[in-house]
């Protein structure tokens, strides 16, 4: 250990040139002081060395690898007027000092596509542009040294097999063969991705820039942006010391300057720089003697990555959250003047625990000389995912910010955004990266707490239904939160606290994640039984809620939605589609009064959907007023066969089946409060949703609970609702339908009115899809499992081949059976068809069954009436 520390003390300040990304730039450590993004001052037009362009189709602000990739892809796609503005030098910020890791692996679903595209692009970029990129592809291994880590790998394998990503579960012998310098003590397995590796971020960015110029994009630097001014026709005046550019759209790709640029137009983007350190050694004889380059390893228990760097090694740890450092002063005061290709003071004490673990796992490190410690800023969002796409609340402002892993994301995100900009819709679903998932509730304290948690949790086990608790609760709590929090396991939904399940005395309470059935399994069964036999209450306040009214409201909604608009006092389920006929959103629509509508959407898509609606309203020139009432209106769901009896005790309104029909909505007085009640329930049972002023919610809830004592009333959470909705065959947006699917293959024909007069968005595309016929369709599956249930996104097999994927799954407590939805080829969707669903390394027999497994209450009631009429 003293050998390493002495080496660092002697050599760290002197050796700036050890790492190929660093030798181009003289390094200096800094003390932080305020700056705006425009802090460079007037450089003078002459320094650009090219003609100034005063109009552009798209202006990309920021010359890191992500911004340059977007300029490259837009120009390559044929956009004629693409301009990129960089305040100083290309790669300044986080790109130039990045470790440059490239990995196919990602635990998410479509972010795998981003990684896959990036690697395939980087493989051919040098040939395309003539610019060397320094791309090494020795593969990578995620090391599992505990049984739960092996489960995690099996879990991820089940989610990867239906993607083209090359990924394998390998044993200790293969790991030792690939990485002979590894201490194999406690190594049980590894997740191996051939084709992974690392790339020189500077060379990558320069190659993308060469390609962008080759296809006609203009890159201006130094060209700091000093102001952004929207015009009346939705364009932007982008002001720089060299002049102003009138742009049809702007894209903020400014890395850790994102907050400064956002503030120019009134946004405070939730991004924060984190200090990340990695260590570079001098030549290691055992490494130099190898005939092939070592794969990158990720020691998950040690929480570090390690790769070969020339004839030495490079390794970077992720400290625990109590030790890591946020550059929170930049959030408060701005980025220091002139900061661009500078680094922070290194702090080996902070990472010493990980250095020791790395030396234990790779013993040759014990005798290696450390010649450089790089400590630089990387940008985090609260959940570690970037903010990618158009922003709600302002026209033609896009973001590509918050990249903790910008090098591997750059290629794929550049392509994703380029396709979206060129075609008017995202090429696939990536809502987890939607910039509109955050809003005013994302405070600076929340941002800091979450960024600290996310950094410290970089290599923790990734369980299903994961929850992280730092920074909670936010300002988004419903009127009943204080009444429920002591006996509910809460989940975070778009900033809201919402009960997942409830515990009673004797239950094994608390958050105890697992890859198998865990402590919530039995209590959720109890809640399902409650709703099926008695009456339950659920807090549904996190739903997104909008009011749309005005003389063109019907015309606008008829254009946006594929269903017909409900009459006054009625409710229906409707879908917004993209121009290519894919499902952008599922919304419950109620016409409250002539021309006045209430729209309800899922919590995770609140501003995602609102932005789409507002854009169409502006583009089409509709005379409407759109108001987001999400935080003003609380929602209680009351469901079960005895729900009518309970509510009738509290209102003079006739709640009978004849007087209050299914999918009808009425203003009523309940327990002295004025509210709106809709007869609908996402459990499929008899039920109502009550829309209440948030301040009155607690009183209404308490009155309902008191009135329902005789009927056995109790609470239920979202886990039970999910199980019940799957039993009834209800599709869920974000699972069975999203921007990867069309409504016909999702089985939504009932809600799609191709014969309605209005030319709704996606109508023509759907007509063409229907004419051509479908290649796959959503199937309803029973799955023969043991102590595990499908969750969604698992691989479906048939005769040894991958044929599809599940979309969601759960245990049916009513029928004592695991069930799932999944997409299968048309030839495999017949009832009785057997397939296999992969769960934790095993293939469980599954069978296509008729849907639903359990009839909905309205269907049961209708059949009972028919039977009585026959008698």
N, C-alpha and C positions, 0 to 999 in steps of 0.2 A: 504494500500500500504506500509506504513512504517513497518507494521508487517512483510510483506514478505521480505523487504530489510534487516531489522534487523536480521531476521532468516538466510538469505543468508550470511550476513557478519560474523555471529557467527559460522555457521555450515559448510559452503561450504568447507573450507580448511581441516576440520577434518574428514568428513564422506566420505571416499573413498569406503566404502563397501555397500552403500545403494542400488545400482542397481546390480542385479545378474550377468550381463555381466562384471561389473567392479571389483567385489570383488576379483577376481583371480589375479588382477594385481595392484601393487602399482602405483599410478598415480603421474606424475609430469608434471608441465608446463615447457615450453622450450623457449629458444631464438634460432632463426634460424641461421644456418650457413651451408656452402656447404658440400655436400656428393655425392659420387657415390653409385650405387646400391651395389657395392662390398666393401663398407666401413667398414665392420665388421672385415676385416683382416683375417689372417690365423688361423683357429680354430683348425687345426690338425685333421687328419682322425680318431683318437681314440675317439673323442667326438661323432661320429655318432653311435657307438655301433652296426654297421652292416657292412656286406661286401660291398665294393664299386663296382658298376657296370659300366663298361667302354663303353658299347654300350646300345642303347635304340631305340625303335621304335619312341616313343614320349617323349620329355622332356617338362614338364610343369614347367614354372618358376613363382613361387609365390604361397604362401600357405594360401591365404584368402579363403573365402567360394566359390568363383567362380573357382579358380584354383583347389582346392581340389575336387569340384564337377566334373570338367572335368576329373581328374584322376580317380575318382570313376566310371564315366560312361564309359570311355575307357576300363578300366579293366573289368568292368561288361560285356561289349560288346564282350570280348574275346581277346583284344589286350594283347599280352604276355609281352611286355617289355615297361612298363609305369613307368617313373621316375618323381617324383615331387621334385623340389629344392626350399627350403625356406631359406631365408637369416638369420632368427633368429627363432622365434616361429610361429607356425601356428596361424592364426588370426591376427598377427601383421599388423598394417596399419589401415584400416578403419573398418574391420570386427568386431574387438573385442569391439568397443564402439558403434556400430550401435544400433539404436532403435529397429530394428528387425521386422518392419512392414511387413505383408504379405497381399496382396490384389489381388483378381481376376481382378479387374478393370484395364483397360488401354485404353486410347482413340484410340490407334492404332488398326490395324487389327490383324496381326499375333503375335504381342507381347502379345496379350491376350492368345495365346497358350503357350507362355513361362510362364506366370503367372499361368495358369491353371495346367500345368505339375508340376511346382514347388510345389504348394500346395498339389497336389495329392501325390507327392513323400514324402513330409515332413510328411504327415499323416501316412505313413507306414514305415518310415525310422527307427524308434526306434525298431519296431518289426523285421526288416530285420537285423539290425546291433547289437542289444542289448544295444545300447547307447541312453540314454535319450536325447531328443532334446528340451524339454520345450516349446512345441507347444500349443498355446491357440487359439481357434477359436470361439470367441464370435460374429463374424460378424463385419461389418463396415457400417457406414452411411455417405454419402457425403451430407452435408446440403445445401439446396437451400433456400436463404432468399430474393431473388429478382426474378421478373418474368423472366428475361433473364437467370437466373440460372436454372429455371424450364425448359425453352426451351433447355438449354444445356443438362439437364438430359434426356429429351425426345429424343433429337438428338442422344445421346449415347445409349439409349435403342434401337433405330431403328438399330443401328450398332452392337448391342450385341445379339439380339434375334436369329440370325442364328449361333451363337457360343454356345458351351455347358456351358458357364459360367453362374452360377446362379446369376441373377441380377433383382431387382424389383424397381419400382417407388412406394414409399410409402408416405402417407399423415402424417400430424402433429400428429394425434392420435396414429398411429403406432410408430412414432418416440418417442413420450413421453413414450409409453409403454416399448420400448426397452431401452431407456435411461432416466429414471425418474428424474435424477438430472439436466436435461437440462432446461434452460430458453427458453420457446417456443416463445418468442416475435419475430415476423417477420419471423418465420420459416414457409415456404410454402410447402415444400416437401423434400424428401430425396431419394438418390440412395442407395439402400440397397443390400449388398452382404453377405448373410449368408456364413459362411466358411472362411471369412477373419479373420485376427487377428494379432498375433505376435509370434515370436519364439526367443529363446535365440541364438544369432549368434555364440557364442563360442561353445555351445553344438551341434548346427547344424553342424559346421565345423568338430568337433571331431567325430561326427557320420559318416559324409561323409568320413573322413580319415579312420575310422575303416572299413567302407565298401570297400574303395579302397584297403586297405591292405588285407582284406579278399579275394578279387578277384585277388590279385597278384601284385598290384602296389607297388613300393618302394617309400617311402617318406624320403628324407634326410634333416635334419636340425640340427644345423645351416650349411647351404651350400650356401653362397653367390656366385653369378655368377660374375666373373671378366672379362670375354671376350667371345665373340661369333664370331667364324670364319667359313665362308662358305667353303665347299670343292668343288672340281671340279665336283663331281658327284651329287651335289645338297643337300648334307647332311650338318650337322653342328657339329663343335667341340665346346662343351660347357665347358668352363674352370672354375674351382672352386679351392679353396685352397686344396681340397682333391684329385684332379685329374681332368682329362678331360673325358667327355662322348661324344662319337660319336653318334649323333642322326639323325634319318631319317627326323624328323621335330621338330621344337621348337614352343612353344606357350607362348607368353608373357601375363601373367595374374598377373601382379605385382602392380596393383592399382596405387597409386600415385607415384610409382617408374617407371611407364611405359615409361616416357620420357628418364630416364637414360638407361634403357635396349634398347630402340629404338635407342638411339645415338650410342650404340656399333656397330650398323650395318648401320649407316648413316641416320636414320629417326628421325624426330622431331615430335613425335605424339602430336596432339593438345589436350592435357589433362591438367587440372589445378586443384589443391586442393582448395576447398571452405570451409570456416569455417561454420560449422552447429552446432547450440546449441539446446539442449533440457533440460528440467527441470524435476526433480523428487521430489515429495513431500513425506513427512512422512505419516503415517496412517491418513486417513480422516474418521471420525466416520460414516458419511453417506454412504461412500463407503463400509466400513467394514460391515455395517448392511445389505447390499444387499445379496440376496440369489443366484443370478447368476452374472457372470462377465459382466461388461458393454461392449457394442460394441465399437470399435474404431470409433471416429468421426473425420471428416475432415470439419472444418468450412471454407468454401471456401472464404467467404468475409473477415473473420478474418485471413486467410492464416496461419493456423496451424493445426496440428493433435493432438489428445488427446486420451489417452487410460488408462485403469486401469493398475497399477503396484503394485502387491500384494494388500494391502489394501489402497494404495494411488493412485496418478495419475501421469502420465508422459505426458508432452506436448511439442511439438517442432514447432517453428514458421519458416516461410520463410520470411525474411525481404525484404523490397523493395530494388531495385538494388542500390539506392544511399546510403543505410546503410549497406548492406552486405559486407563481407570481403573476398577477394581473397588472397591466399598465393602465390602471383605472384613472390615472391623472389625465390621460389622453381623452377619456370620455368627458371629463370635467373641463379641461383647459384646452383641448385640441392637441394635434400632433406638433412636435417642436419644429421651429423654422429650419428648413434645409434638410430635415431628416429624409433619407432615401436609401442610401447604401451604407448605413451605419448599423452597429450592433450594440447590444447592452453589455455591461460588465458580466462576465461569467461568474457562476457561483457553484463550485464543485461540491460544497457541503450539502447543498440542496439535493444533489443527485447521488451522493456517495452510497446510499443504500442500494441503488440500482447498479452502480459501478461494481460493487462487491458481488451482487447476484450475477452480473454478466461475466465477471472473472471466474465465478464458480461454474457457470454453464459452458464458457469457452475459455479453458485454462490458459491458452497462449496469451490472453490479455494481461495476465499477471506480470509478464516480463516485457510488455509493450511500452514504448515511449509515447505519451500523448503529446502531439505537436500542435494541436489546435482544439480549442473549445469554442464552438459557435453558439452564441446566445442571441437570438433574434426574435422579432415580433411575428406572430402568426395570428390571424383573425378568427375569433370564435363568435358564434351566435349562441343563444341560450341552449339550444339542443344540438349544437355542433354541425348542423346541416346548413348549407348555403341558402341564400335568398335569391331565387332565380325566377324572373318573369316580369310581367307588367304590374304596376302598382295601382291599387285601388285609391280613388279619391283625386286623381290627377290624370290628365290625358297624356298618353305617349311617353310616359316615364317608366323605364325598365331598370331592373337591377340585376347584377351578377356579382354579388358581394358575400362576405361571410365565409370564405373558403378556408377551412382548417387544413384541407388537403388539395390545394389548388393545382398542383402539377398533374395529378391523376384525373382531376375533374376537368381540366382546361379543354382538352380536345372534345370530349363528349358534351360538355355544357355549351361550348361554342357551336357545335352542330345542332343541339337541341334548341337553343335560342334562335339560331339562324332559321331553322325550319319553321319555328313558331312565327317569327316576324314575317317571313316570306309567304307563308300559307294561311296565316290568320288563326291558327289553332296549334296547340302543342302536338308534337308527333307521337307522344305517348304520355301516360299519366305520371306526373312527378309532383303530386300535391304536397308531399312531405317537404319539398323545397320551395313551395309557393311563398313569396315574400309577404303575402297578406295573412299568413298564419299568426303574425304578431300584430298588436294594435296598441292603443294607449295604455292598456293594462300592463304592458311590458316595461316596467319601471327600471331605472338604473340599478337599484338594489337587487331586483330580481335578475337582471342581466348579469350582474357580477356574481351573484350566488350560483346561478345556473352555469355560467362559463367555468367557474372554479370546479363545480361538481362534474361537468362534462369532461374537463381535462383530466381530473383525477380518476374518472371512471372509464378512461379510454380503453383499458384492457380488462374491465370487469366482465364477468360472465353475462352474456346476452340472453336473458330468459324470455320466454313468451310473456305477454301481458306485463312488460316491464314498467315499473313506476320509479321515478326519482323525486325526492322530496325537498330538495333545497329551494329556497325562495318562495315556498308555499305557506299559506294561501296568498294569492294575489288579491287585487281589489275586486276581482270577479267572484263573488260568493252570492248564492241565492238567498232569498229571504228565510229559508229553512236550514241553512248550513249550520248555524249554531245549535239547532235542535237535533241535528243528526250526527255531528262530527264525533261525538263520544262513543258511538256504537256502530260506526260505518267504516268500511275500508274504502277510502276515497281514491278516485283517479282524477288526473288532470285532463280536461277537455277544453282546448282553446282558451286556457287561462282559468276556466271554471273548475271548482271542486264539485265532483258528482259521485254519489255512492256507487261503487261496484257491487258490494254485497254488505250484509249486516250480520253482526255477530251477537250472540246471546250468552248468558252465563253458562259456562261449561264448554263453550266453543274454543277452539285453538285460534285465537285472534291474532291480528296483525298481518303485515305483508311478508309472506313466505313463498317466494317464487320457486318454481320447479318446472322441469320439462315433462313431468307426469302430473297426475291429479294431486292436488295439494289441499291445504287447509280450508279453502273456500268451497270445495266440491260438495260436501254434504249440506252446508248452509244454503248454497244456491239451489240445491234440490228442494229444500224446505220452502224457499221463496217461490219456486215454480209451482209447487203443490198449493201454496197459499193462493196464488192467482187463479189456478185452475179450479179450486174448490170453494174459495171464500172471496176475499177482496184485499187487494194490495195497493199501496200508494208509492209512486216513484217521482223523484225530482227530475224534470226534463227541461229545466231552465236553460241549459247550455245551447239548446236549439238556436240557430240563427233566425231572426224574425224581421221581416221587412214589410212596410206598408207601401203600396203603389196605388196612386189615384190620379185623376185628371181626365180630360176629355179624350185622350188617346190611350188610356190605360188598357182597354180591351184590345185595341189594335197592337200595342206593344207586346202584351202577353201572348196574344195569338201568334205573333211572329216568333217569339222566343220559345214557346212550348209546343210539343207535338200533340198534346191532348186538347180537347175543347175546353173553354173556360166554364167553370161552374156557374150556375145561376145564383142569384142572391140567396144567402142562407145555406148554401151547399158547399161541400168540400170535395176535392179530388186529388189524386196523385198525378203529377205531370213531370215531364222530363225536358230539360234543355239539351239540345244536341249541337254538335259541331257541324260545320258545313259538309264534312265527309261522313256524317251520320253516326258519330260516336257519342256516347252519353257523357255530357259535361256535368250534369247535375240532376238530382231528383228532388222535387219540391212539392210540398203539400200546399195547395192553393184554396183559399176560401174567399168568396165574394161577400164582404160584410154589408155593403150597401151598393146601390148602382154605381159602377165605375170605381169602387174602392175595394182593394184586395189585400188580404194578409197572406204573406208567403212564408213558409216555414221550411228551413233546410237544416242539415246536420251541423253540429257545432264546429267540426273541423273544416267546413267549407263556407263559413259565414261570409267573409270578405272575398273569397274566391268566387262565389256566386254573385255577390253584389257587384263586383267589378264587371262581370260579364253582362249583367242586366243594365248597368249604367252606361256601358260602352255602346250597347245597341240603342239605348234611348237617345244618346247624343248623336251617333252616326246616322240614325234614321230620322232625326229631327222630331221626335215624339213630344207632345205637350203633356208631360206627366210630372208628378212629384213623387220622389222615392225617398223613404225615410227608414233608417236602420233603428229599430226599436228593441234590439236584442237585450240591452242591459236594463231597459225599463220594465219589461214584461217577464214575470215569472211564469213557470208552467208546472202544473202537477198532473200526473197521469193517475187515474183511479180505475183499476181494472179487476175483473173477476165476476163471477155469476151473481154475487151479492152487492156489486157496486151500485146498482140502481137503488136498492133498498136504503143504502147508507146516504146517498146524495139526496134522495127524496125527503129524508128527515130534515134537511137543512134548507129546502127551497119550496116555494109555492108553485114553481114551474112543474108542469106534468112531465115526468121523466119516463113515462111508459113507452113501450116499443111503438105503439101507434102514434103517440104524440111527438116522440123524439127519435126519429129514424136514424139509421146508420148513415154516416157521412153528412149529417145535418149539423148546423152551427146556430146557436142562439145566444143572445145576451140574457143573462139570468142574474138573480140575486141569490147568493149562497152565503149563509151564515152572516148576513148583514153586509156583505161586500158585493159590489158590482163586478161582474166578470163575463167572459165569453166561454161557453162550453161547446166543444165539438165531440160528437159521438164517433170516436175513433180510438183504436188502441193498437200499438205496434206489437203487442203480445198476441194479437189475434183473438183475444177474449172480449167479452162485453166490457166496454170501457169508455171513458171520457177523458179528454184533455181539457184542463181548465186554465185559461189565460187570465192572469191576475196581475194587478199592479204589484211590483216586487215588494213594496212596503207593506202590503196587506197579506202577503203570502203566508207568513207565519201564523197569523190568526186563522186564516182559512184552513191551513193544514191541521192546526190543533183542533178546530171544530170538527173536521172530518174524522180525525182519529178518535175523538171522544164519541162521536155519533156511531162509529162502527164497532164499538167494543163487543156488542152482542153478536155481531157477524164475524168476529175473529179477525178484525182488520190488523194489518201490520205493514211494515215497509218492505220494498224489494228494490234491487239495484239493476244495473245495466247488464251484469252477467246473466241474471235470470231472464231479462228481456231478450237477450241475444239467443239463449236457448229456446225460448218460446217462439220467437219469430222464425227460427230455423225449422222448428217442428211444423209450423204453419206454411212453410214454403215461401216466406217473404224474402225477396231480394233486398240486399243492402247496397247503397251507393258506396263506392270505394272498395267493394269486395266483388260482388257479382256484376256490377256495372261501373264503368269509369271511362276515361278517355282511351282505353285499350279495347273497348268492346262496343258493339252496336246493340241497339235494343232488341233486335230480332233474335240474335243468338242468345241474348240474356233472357229470353222468354217474356218480354214486356209488351207483346203485341196488343194486349187489351188496352194499354194506355197510349198507344200510338195511333192517331187518327189520320191515316194517309189520305182519306177522302174528305177531310175538312177543307173548306174553301181557302183558308189562309195559307199562304206560302211560307210555312214555318222553316226555320233554319234547319238544314239537313234533310228536308223532305225529298228533294230530287235524288240525293245520294241514297236514301233508304229505298226509294223506288227501284233504283238500279241494283242495289244489293238484293232486294227481294226477287227481282227478275233473274239475276245470275244464280241465286241459290246460296245457301250457307254451307260452309265447310266444317264448322264446329257448332256445338250448341251446349247450353248449360244443362247439366244432368243432376239429378237428385240421388244421393248415394247413402246407403247404409254401410257402415264400416265395422267389421268384426275386430274389435280391439280388446285390450285387457285393462291396464292401469293408465291409459293414455288416450287422448282424444284429438282428432284433427282440429287444426286452428285456422287453416287457410294457407295457400301458397305452397302446399306440399306437392311433390311429384306424383303423378298417376302413371302406372305401368300396365302394359298388356303384352303378354307373351314375350317378356324380356325387353320390351321397347318402351321408351317414354311416349305417352300419347296425350298427356294433358296435365292439368294442375287443378288442385282444389282452390276455392276462392274464400270459403269460410267453413267452419265446422264447430260442432259442440256435442254435448251429450244430451239426448232427449230423456229427461227424467220421467216424462209421461209414459214413454214406450220402452224405457230402459235399454237404449240403443244409441251408439255413436252415429252421427249423421254428418253429411257434408254436402255442399254444392261443389261442382267441378266442371270445367270445360273439357269436352271430349269430341273426337271426330264424329261426324254425323253417323257413320257406320257403327258406332259403339254406344249409341244413346238409347237403344231399345230396352224396355223394362225387362229385367232378368239378366241383362248383360253383366258379366263379372269382370272386374279389373282389380288392380291392387293399388293401395295408397301407402306411400313410404312415410313411416314415422320412426324417428330415432334409429335408423339403420335397419329396420325390418319392413317387409312389405306385407301389409294386412289386406286380407280379402275384402273387397267392397262390391256392392251390387247396385245397379240402377233400379230404383224403386219408383212407384207412382208417387206423385206429390199432390197434396201434402201428406206428411205422416199423421198429422192430427188436423182434423177439419177446424176451420175458424168458427167462432161463435155465430156470426151471421149465416154461414152455410148450414151449420147444425140446426139453427132455428128455422131456416127456410125448409130444410128437409123434413123437420118435425111437422111443420104446418102442412106440407104436401101429404105426408103420411096420414095426418088426421083427416084431411079433406077426402082422401081415398076411402077411409073407413066410413 
